[in-house]
Amino acid sequence: MRDYDEVTAFLGEWGPFQRLIFFLLSASIIPNGFNGMSVVFLTPTPEHRCRVPDTANLSSAWRNHSIPLRLQDGREVPHSCRRYRLAAIANFSALGLEPGRDLDLEQLEQESCLDGWEFSQDIYLSTIVTEWNLVCEDDWKAPLTVSLFFVGVLVGSFISGQLSDRFGRKNVLFVTMGMQTGFSFLQIFSKNFEMFAVLFVLVGMGQISNYVAAFVLGMAIKLEDWRMLLLALTVPGVLCAALWWFIPESPRWLISQGRFEEAEVIIRRAAKINGIVAPSTIFDSSELQDLSSKKQQSHSILDLLQTRNIRMVTVMSIILWMTISVGYFGLSLDTPNLHGDVYVNCFLSAVVEVPAYVLAWLLLQHVPRRYSMATALFLGGSVLLFVQLVPPDLYYLATVLVMVGKFGVTAAFSMVYVYTAELYPTVVRNMGVGVSSTASRLGSILSPYFVYLGAYDRFLPYILMGSLTILTAILTLFLPESFGTPLPDTIDQMLRVKGIKYRQTPSHTRMLKDGEESSKVLKSTAL
């Protein structure tokens, strides 16, 4: 009895056909980067102040002093959410009284922005914030928009696997691609914040890929109107529809559905592209062992809590993934708040990920996991804590430190996938990584509110993210070291968390020889 891998072994592991499909699939997820991080340009809050109507009977002096001042970053700036009571200052103006000379402005009565706001257009012509006045009492709605997108991603991750098993990988891939593109296009016609937010949840549901290609963000077109930006970002999704005729269905899934003839056509096409002569008979339905029909011991998510050791690994993995996700998405979403050109900063935030991925790949090949992860997290967290110490006139240094922090967190984010998979045994590996991935999505939901705290203290997001990252780096040192060890098959064979005494079991000392080969394959395919 041969399984699918044995039957198709003649194709080789990385021929022209596999490389072509890899390239096409990579191209198909480009819209993920656009949709996932478009909020960087859709939800910024430009400088604003209360609008004073032109019809208000005010002298030029009173009009210039109609907005109270507040202290921000050591300097006085016009208040964003308050103005002097218009009826009162109009009366003072009619009496010929001068502001500051005849009256103490600090003693004047104030009121909210009853006539709306005036927004600066130095950087953005419009955002959803300026469109629907998401400021002052409603300023919580902007970060909520981002969180709702990641809620959609979380929901989509739960249902996408089941849908792909039922309806096929290719069908679900293009349906979700259509959801992203279609609902993103509909957002252009949003009449209010509620409509925009609901559509953004649906866009997130379509985006089943957790790993947002941040480098694509660097390609963002410099469009200053949010509706035109969304329109530009939907175009790649439309163009990707043409990939339907080039990306084949998964032969393994076709076999699981009993569609052997369709699977054989795809395999023979792959052999032709790879320059390999396929055997006359590829699939023998009487011989082929359908992996989905194997009778295996069933396992549930409760097995992640079965022993003290696996409970510790699960809890530590959840904390690790959530913290890294908060740092990664928090720093990505915060780039518009850095000094300098917002588009240049976002481009740099994306570019810095390239060397981070290269470094992560090298570390995975040659350095123990715990030290690699801890070093990357210590680097990312420590430089974020140093940001608050940078003098205001050296804002370029602050930007450099933030980019170095993003570099460290990105490297850790790319390594944590492999590390987590190596810690869990085969019988619950998918569930373990899935639970950790869910924690990552919860972290992404929380990340906009870390950025939101910057409205109260500019350095507070960096202090919180830096502190959490360093604490997580310390926690990582207590995880087992999986580098160079065979992958465990059972829960009893799992590597032990450091600092806790366990009763040694015979099955733990008996490690399978072929597990070492599995470990090597996992490392070589990382990233």
Solvent accessible surface area in square Angstrom, and as a share of the most:
residue,aa,sasa,rsa
1,M,158,0.70
2,R,89,0.32
3,D,33,0.17
4,Y,30,0.11
5,D,80,0.41
6,E,97,0.43
7,V,7,0.04
8,T,16,0.09
9,A,68,0.53
10,F,54,0.23
11,L,17,0.08
12,G,42,0.40
13,E,167,0.75
14,W,141,0.49
15,G,13,0.13
16,P,58,0.36
17,F,22,0.09
18,Q,41,0.18
19,R,111,0.40
20,L,70,0.35
21,I,27,0.13
22,F,124,0.52
23,F,131,0.55
24,L,17,0.08
25,L,72,0.36
26,S,43,0.28
27,A,22,0.17
28,S,5,0.03
29,I,66,0.33
30,I,70,0.36
31,P,2,0.01
32,N,6,0.03
33,G,0,0.00
34,F,27,0.11
35,N,6,0.03
36,G,0,0.00
37,M,1,0.00
38,S,3,0.02
39,V,2,0.01
40,V,4,0.02
41,F,10,0.04
42,L,0,0.00
43,T,19,0.11
44,P,17,0.11
45,T,73,0.42
46,P,15,0.09
47,E,135,0.60
48,H,31,0.14
49,R,80,0.29
50,C,1,0.00
51,R,101,0.37
52,V,14,0.08
53,P,31,0.19
54,D,133,0.69
55,T,129,0.75
56,A,17,0.13
57,N,119,0.61
58,L,22,0.11
59,S,47,0.30
60,S,86,0.56
61,A,29,0.22
62,W,1,0.00
63,R,70,0.26
64,N,112,0.58
65,H,81,0.36
66,S,1,0.01
67,I,10,0.05
68,P,6,0.04
69,L,107,0.53
70,R,82,0.30
71,L,130,0.65
72,Q,62,0.28
73,D,112,0.58
74,G,69,0.66
75,R,136,0.50
76,E,118,0.53
77,V,16,0.09
78,P,59,0.37
79,H,46,0.21
80,S,16,0.10
81,C,34,0.21
82,R,83,0.30
83,R,6,0.02
84,Y,11,0.04
85,R,90,0.33
86,L,31,0.15
87,A,66,0.51
88,A,18,0.14
89,I,1,0.01
90,A,27,0.21
91,N,82,0.42
92,F,42,0.17
93,S,20,0.13
94,A,78,0.60
95,L,117,0.58
96,G,50,0.48
97,L,54,0.27
98,E,64,0.29
99,P,17,0.11
100,G,57,0.55
101,R,177,0.65
102,D,62,0.32
103,L,43,0.22
104,D,82,0.42
105,L,36,0.18
106,E,150,0.67
107,Q,142,0.63
108,L,26,0.13
109,E,104,0.47
110,Q,67,0.30
111,E,27,0.12
112,S,35,0.23
113,C,13,0.08
114,L,123,0.61
115,D,59,0.30
116,G,14,0.14
117,W,35,0.12
118,E,79,0.35
119,F,42,0.18
120,S,36,0.23
121,Q,114,0.51
122,D,130,0.67
123,I,83,0.42
124,Y,14,0.05
125,L,93,0.46
126,S,19,0.12
127,T,0,0.00
128,I,0,0.00
129,V,0,0.00
130,T,26,0.15
131,E,70,0.31
132,W,49,0.17
133,N,59,0.30
134,L,5,0.02
135,V,2,0.01
136,C,19,0.12
137,E,126,0.57
138,D,52,0.27
139,D,44,0.23
140,W,114,0.40
141,K,37,0.16
142,A,10,0.08
143,P,14,0.09
144,L,48,0.24
145,T,0,0.00
146,V,6,0.04
147,S,5,0.03
148,L,43,0.22
149,F,1,0.00
150,F,6,0.03
151,V,49,0.28
152,G,0,0.00
153,V,6,0.04
154,L,24,0.12
155,V,59,0.34
156,G,0,0.00
157,S,33,0.21
158,F,115,0.48
159,I,70,0.36
160,S,14,0.09
161,G,39,0.37
162,Q,129,0.57
163,L,71,0.35
164,S,20,0.13
165,D,81,0.42
166,R,174,0.63
167,F,102,0.43
168,G,0,0.00
169,R,102,0.37
170,K,32,0.14
171,N,62,0.32
172,V,11,0.06
173,L,35,0.17
174,F,25,0.11
175,V,93,0.53
176,T,11,0.06
177,M,9,0.04
178,G,41,0.39
179,M,47,0.21
180,Q,10,0.04
181,T,18,0.10
182,G,33,0.32
183,F,55,0.23
184,S,1,0.01
185,F,83,0.34
186,L,81,0.40
187,Q,1,0.00
188,I,18,0.09
189,F,108,0.45
190,S,1,0.01
191,K,165,0.70
192,N,66,0.34
193,F,17,0.07
194,E,99,0.44
195,M,73,0.33
196,F,0,0.00
197,A,6,0.04
198,V,93,0.54
199,L,17,0.08
200,F,2,0.01
201,V,33,0.19
202,L,51,0.25
203,V,1,0.00
204,G,0,0.00
205,M,41,0.18
206,G,0,0.00
207,Q,1,0.01
208,I,56,0.28
209,S,27,0.17
210,N,26,0.14
211,Y,75,0.29
212,V,7,0.04
213,A,33,0.26
214,A,4,0.03
215,F,82,0.34
216,V,18,0.11
217,L,10,0.05
218,G,16,0.16
219,M,113,0.51
220,A,23,0.18
221,I,95,0.48
222,K,118,0.50
223,L,51,0.25
224,E,61,0.28
225,D,41,0.21
226,W,2,0.01
227,R,65,0.24
228,M,103,0.46
229,L,3,0.02
230,L,2,0.01
231,L,69,0.34
232,A,22,0.17
233,L,11,0.05
234,T,7,0.04
235,V,73,0.42
236,P,30,0.19
237,G,4,0.04
238,V,94,0.54
239,L,123,0.61
240,C,15,0.09
241,A,51,0.40
242,A,53,0.41
243,L,24,0.12
244,W,91,0.32
245,W,191,0.67
246,F,109,0.46
247,I,7,0.03
248,P,24,0.15
249,E,21,0.09
250,S,30,0.19
251,P,24,0.15
252,R,91,0.33
253,W,13,0.05
254,L,2,0.01
255,I,8,0.04
256,S,39,0.25
257,Q,87,0.39
258,G,46,0.44
259,R,98,0.36
260,F,59,0.25
261,E,149,0.67
262,E,80,0.36
263,A,0,0.00
264,E,44,0.20
265,V,102,0.59
266,I,23,0.12
267,I,5,0.02
268,R,82,0.30
269,R,90,0.33
270,A,1,0.01
271,A,1,0.01
272,K,168,0.71
273,I,65,0.33
274,N,22,0.11
275,G,69,0.66
276,I,57,0.29
277,V,141,0.81
278,A,20,0.16
279,P,60,0.38
280,S,107,0.69
281,T,89,0.52
282,I,3,0.02
283,F,18,0.08
284,D,62,0.32
285,S,79,0.51
286,S,95,0.61
287,E,53,0.24
288,L,16,0.08
289,Q,56,0.25
290,D,41,0.21
291,L,63,0.31
292,S,82,0.53
293,S,69,0.44
294,K,77,0.33
295,K,197,0.83
296,Q,142,0.63
297,Q,145,0.64
298,S,101,0.65
299,H,52,0.23
300,S,55,0.35
301,I,100,0.51
302,L,128,0.64
303,D,21,0.11
304,L,3,0.02
305,L,89,0.44
306,Q,103,0.46
307,T,42,0.24
308,R,135,0.49
309,N,2,0.01
310,I,0,0.00
311,R,98,0.36
312,M,68,0.30
313,V,0,0.00
314,T,7,0.04
315,V,76,0.44
316,M,8,0.04
317,S,2,0.01
318,I,55,0.28
319,I,77,0.39
320,L,4,0.02
321,W,0,0.00
322,M,53,0.24
323,T,14,0.08
324,I,2,0.01
325,S,0,0.00
326,V,6,0.04
327,G,1,0.01
328,Y,9,0.03
329,F,5,0.02
330,G,0,0.00
331,L,2,0.01
332,S,2,0.01
333,L,18,0.09
334,D,1,0.01
335,T,2,0.01
336,P,28,0.18
337,N,75,0.39
338,L,18,0.09
339,H,116,0.52
340,G,48,0.46
341,D,67,0.35
342,V,6,0.04
343,Y,29,0.11
344,V,80,0.46
345,N,7,0.03
346,C,1,0.01
347,F,85,0.35
348,L,75,0.37
349,S,2,0.01
350,A,0,0.00
351,V,51,0.29
352,V,25,0.14
353,E,0,0.00
354,V,69,0.40
355,P,66,0.42
356,A,0,0.00
357,Y,56,0.21
358,V,82,0.47
359,L,64,0.32
360,A,0,0.00
361,W,113,0.39
362,L,78,0.39
363,L,34,0.17
364,L,1,0.00
365,Q,53,0.24
366,H,131,0.58
367,V,48,0.28
368,P,43,0.27
369,R,3,0.01
370,R,33,0.12
371,Y,110,0.42
372,S,3,0.02
373,M,1,0.01
374,A,5,0.04
375,T,89,0.52
376,A,7,0.05
377,L,1,0.00
378,F,74,0.31
379,L,67,0.33
380,G,0,0.00
381,G,0,0.00
382,S,37,0.24
383,V,17,0.10
384,L,0,0.00
385,L,49,0.24
386,F,110,0.46
387,V,3,0.02
388,Q,71,0.32
389,L,124,0.62
390,V,18,0.10
391,P,62,0.39
392,P,125,0.79
393,D,110,0.57
394,L,87,0.43
395,Y,74,0.28
396,Y,147,0.56
397,L,81,0.40
398,A,17,0.13
399,T,12,0.07
400,V,83,0.48
401,L,30,0.15
402,V,2,0.01
403,M,18,0.08
404,V,48,0.28
405,G,0,0.00
406,K,3,0.01
407,F,40,0.16
408,G,1,0.01
409,V,1,0.01
410,T,1,0.00
411,A,0,0.00
412,A,0,0.00
413,F,7,0.03
414,S,1,0.01
415,M,2,0.01
416,V,0,0.00
417,Y,63,0.24
418,V,10,0.06
419,Y,1,0.01
420,T,3,0.01
421,A,13,0.10
422,E,2,0.01
423,L,4,0.02
424,Y,1,0.00
425,P,0,0.00
426,T,73,0.42
427,V,55,0.32
428,V,1,0.01
429,R,41,0.15
430,N,134,0.69
431,M,53,0.24
432,G,0,0.00
433,V,37,0.21
434,G,34,0.33
435,V,32,0.18
436,S,1,0.01
437,S,19,0.12
438,T,34,0.20
439,A,3,0.03
440,S,1,0.01
441,R,17,0.06
442,L,73,0.36
443,G,0,0.00
444,S,3,0.02
445,I,29,0.15
446,L,87,0.44
447,S,0,0.00
448,P,5,0.03
449,Y,73,0.28
450,F,34,0.14
451,V,22,0.12
452,Y,48,0.18
453,L,53,0.27
454,G,16,0.16
455,A,82,0.64
456,Y,157,0.60
457,D,68,0.35
458,R,63,0.23
459,F,73,0.31
460,L,54,0.27
461,P,0,0.00
462,Y,4,0.01
463,I,56,0.28
464,L,63,0.31
465,M,2,0.01
466,G,0,0.00
467,S,41,0.27
468,L,70,0.35
469,T,3,0.02
470,I,36,0.18
471,L,114,0.56
472,T,6,0.03
473,A,0,0.00
474,I,78,0.39
475,L,49,0.24
476,T,1,0.01
477,L,61,0.30
478,F,98,0.41
479,L,2,0.01
480,P,2,0.01
481,E,38,0.17
482,S,2,0.01
483,F,61,0.26
484,G,49,0.47
485,T,39,0.23
486,P,29,0.19
487,L,18,0.09
488,P,2,0.01
489,D,39,0.20
490,T,57,0.33
491,I,14,0.07
492,D,62,0.32
493,Q,12,0.06
494,M,1,0.00
495,L,36,0.18
496,R,53,0.19
497,V,4,0.02
498,K,85,0.36
499,G,82,0.79
500,I,36,0.18
501,K,193,0.82
502,Y,63,0.24
503,R,194,0.71
504,Q,106,0.47
505,T,26,0.15
506,P,106,0.67
507,S,26,0.17
508,H,31,0.14
509,T,89,0.52
510,R,145,0.53
511,M,64,0.29
512,L,84,0.42
513,K,183,0.77
514,D,94,0.49
515,G,5,0.05
516,E,77,0.35
517,E,101,0.45
518,S,51,0.33
519,S,1,0.01
520,K,106,0.45
521,V,94,0.54
522,L,46,0.23
523,K,25,0.10
524,S,74,0.48
525,T,95,0.55
526,A,9,0.07
527,L,107,0.53
